[in-house]
């Protein structure tokens, strides 16, 4: 995967860690995630008329991804409620790159080269090791944490295929996230009630800001998957756990143990290996340039893959 794509995915990882820090600060994560989704829907509804519409072949993937994102929301909230955040979060994020790699091989014919595959394993292993840190494993929370990782992998592979059929990474991102954002409030209403969505303006503004940051972060990831292998993009995105550890140390005065430092170094090494330019053994990604043309570069759109 090229250095340029690697760098923008690392930016997405930093943004991902930032909005998760905002989510962690809230006492009611289901409400916070719902407000985030409302903000995402509002922004996407405003952008939709001005971006290229995705090709019809990608619509079923956008709808499936939106449904999977709602399931991810519910599992993530359940994970946080049943287990230690410092343990369950790395397990959820660390298990997904390997699952994405398997899904990409099965459904998209993407076979990573040996160096990239080893990098994915290092990232996943380093992230999962952050969950241990000498603590007793909370076995009761593991099914929810791993289930969250399965949802992450499922929507990542779905979006990786969908964006390549769309002819427009920006258009696909906007419409998928709009569908996702619209679905979240009714689910909240079923679990709670509509009136409890209305809360303090400051709380609402913080949650909405987190939603906008998450939209930008995942939009970058979807764009990257139209150009690079899904497993590599997914693994680089999950380096957000390292950024989260650094944010916790700098801004929240959290302790960085030797174990955490070693694990972060393993993740960083994996990210370096993923960023190499080798392409042997991998399926060529279908890249589309319609968004570049829309932004005024004058480049012509590639034909949509069949």
N, C-alpha and C positions, 0 to 999 in steps of 0.2 A: 504494500500500500504506500502511496506517495507521501512525502514529508508534508506537503501542503494539506492533504486531507487529514493526516494524523494530527496536525496542529489545530485545525478547526474542531476536531472531535475532542481534543484535550480541552479546548475552550468550553465546549458543551459540558464536559465533565466538571469543570470548575463551576459553571452555572448550575449544574444539577446539584452539586454539593451545597451551593448557596441557597437554593429554594428548599432543600431538605432541612437545612439549618433553620429556616423560617418555619417549616412545618413542625419541627421538633419543639420549637418555642411555644406552640399552641397547646392548650390543655384539652381541646376537643378536636382531634385530628379528622374525624369524619366530616365535621362542619367545615374545617379549614380546607380540606380537599374539595368539598363541594363548591365552596366560594371560589377556589382556584379554577375549577372547571367552568363556573359561570363567567369568570373574567376571560378565560380562554375562548368561550363561545362568543362573547361580545366582540372581542378583538377580531376573531376569524370571520364573523358575520360582516364586520366593517371592511375587511380585506377581500372577501370573496368576489365582489363585482370587479375588482381591479387586477386579479391574477388570472393566468391562463387556466381554463378548466381542465381537470385531468381527463384522460381518455376513458371511454366507457368500460374498457376491459379492466380498469383498476377499481371501479366502484365497489364491487363485491368485497375486495380486499380492504378498502377504506371502512366499509360498514362492519366487517368482521373485526378489524383492529379496534374500532370504537367500542364494540361490545367487550373485547378482551381487556381494554383499558378500564372499563367499568368494573370488571371482575378483579383486575389488579388493584384498583382502589379499595375494594371491599376486603380483599385478602391482606393488603398492606396494613389497613387499620386493625384487622383482627390479629395480625402478627404482632403489632406494637402493643396490643392490649394483653396478649398472653405471654409475652417473653421480654427479656432484657433487650433494650434497643441496641446496645453495643454488640450483642451477640447475633440477634436475628437479622439486623440490617446487612451485615457483611455476608451472611449465609444466603440471603435473598439475592444480593447483587453478585456475589461470587459464583453462584451456581449457574447463572444465566448465560455467560459466554460459552461454556461447554455445551449447554443445551442448544444455544443458537447455532453453534458449529455443527451439531448433529442435524438440526432442522434444515440448515442450509444445504447440507450434503443430500438429505433425503428429498427435499422439495424444490431445490434450485440447482442441484448439480454442482455446487461449489465445494471444491476439495482444496483446503489450504496447503501451501507448501510446508515442508517440515519445520523450517525456522519459524514461520508464522504460527503453526500449530503449537509449537513448543512455547511461544510467547503467550498464546491464549491460556495454556495450562499454567504457566507461571503467574499470570494475572489472577486467574481463578483461585489457584492455591494460596497465593499471598493474601488475597481478600478474605477467603474463608479462614485462614489462620488468624486474622484479626479478631474473629469471633471467639477464639479459644482463650488466648492470653492467660492460661493457667486457671481458668474458671471452670466450675462444674457445668456441663452441658445441660441446658434446659430441654430435656427430650420432649416435653409436652408442647413446646412452641415450635419444634423443628418442622412438623408437617405444614404449618402455616407459612413458615419462612421459606421452605422449599417450594410450596405451592405458589408463593409470590414470585419466586425465581422462574417457575414454569410459565406463569402469565407473562413475565417480562420477555422470556424467550419466544413465546407464541406470538405476541404482538410485534416483536422485532423482526421475526422471519416473515410474518404477514406483510408488514410495511416494506421490508426489503424487496419482496416480490412485487407488491402493489406499486411502489414508486417507479420501478423499472418498466412497468406497463403503462404508467400514467402519461409519459411524455412531458410532465411538468412537476418536478419535486415540490416547488412552492405551492402550486395548486392542490396537489395531493395532500400536503401537510395541512393546508388551511381547511379543506373540506373534511378530512378525517378528524381533525381536532374540533371542528365545529360540531360534527355528529357526536363525538365523545362528550363535549361540553354540554350539549343539549340533553343527553341521556342521564347525566349525573343528578340533577335536582329532583326528578321524579323518584329515583331510587332513594334519595335522602328522605323524601316525603313519606315513602312507604315505611322506612325504618324509623323515622321520627315524626315530624309534621312540618307543614309549610311555614308556620309562623315562627318557629325557632330559627329559621334562616336569618331573620332580621336581628342583628346585634349591634354592638358598639361600632361606630364608624371607624375608629382607629384599628380595631381588630380586623374589620372587613377590608380596610385598605391594605393592611399587611398581607392578608391571605390573598387578595386579588393581585398584589404585586408579585407574590410568589408564583401565582398562576401564569403571569406574563413571562417571568423568567423561565419557567418550565417549558412554555410554548417555544421560546427562542431556542432553548437547549435541545429539545427533541426535534425541532425543525432542522437544526444543524445535523443531527444524527440521521434523519431521514434523507436529507440531501447527500450526506456522505455515503449512505448505503446505495445510492444510485451510481456511485463511482467506484466504491471499494467493496471488498468481501465483507459479508454480513458479520461473520464471527470476529474478524479483526476490529471492525467498527464497534461492535458490542463490547468487546474486551477493553478497548481504549476508553469507551464511555464509563465503564465501571471503575476506572481509576479515580472516579469521583470520591470513592471511599478514602483514598489517600488525601485528596484535597480537604475532605471533611475532617480528617484527623489533624491536618495543619490548621484549619480554621478553628477547631476546638482548642488547639494549643495556644494560638495567637490571641483569639478573641474571648475564649471562654475559660482560659487558664486550666485546661484539662491536661493531665499528665501524659507524657509520651514515654512509655516504657521501652526497654531495649527490644522486647518482643515486637512491639508495634513498629519501631524503627526498622528492624530487619524485614518485617513483612512488607513495609512500604518500599524498601529497596528492591525486594523480589518483584513487586508489582511494577516498579519503575523499569527494571531490567526487561520484564515481559513486554512493557509498552515499547521499549527501544527495539526489541526483536520484531514486534508486529509492524513497526514503522519502516522496516527495510523494504526495498523495492522488488524483492523477488516475486515472481508470478508463476513459477513452475508448479504444475499440478492443480492450479485453481481455475475455476470457470471464469471467463472474461465477463466482468460486470457490464450491464447494459446501461450506458450513460446517456442522458438526454440533455439537450442544450436549449430547449425552448425558453427556460427561465433566463438564461444568459441573453438570448435574443430579446426577451421582454425587457431586460434591464438596459438595453441599448448598446450591446456589444456588436451587433450586426452579424452574429453567428447564426447559421441556419440550424433548424431543428433536425435532430437525427430521427430516422423512422422509428416508430414504435415497434418493439419486438413482439413477435407473434408467439 
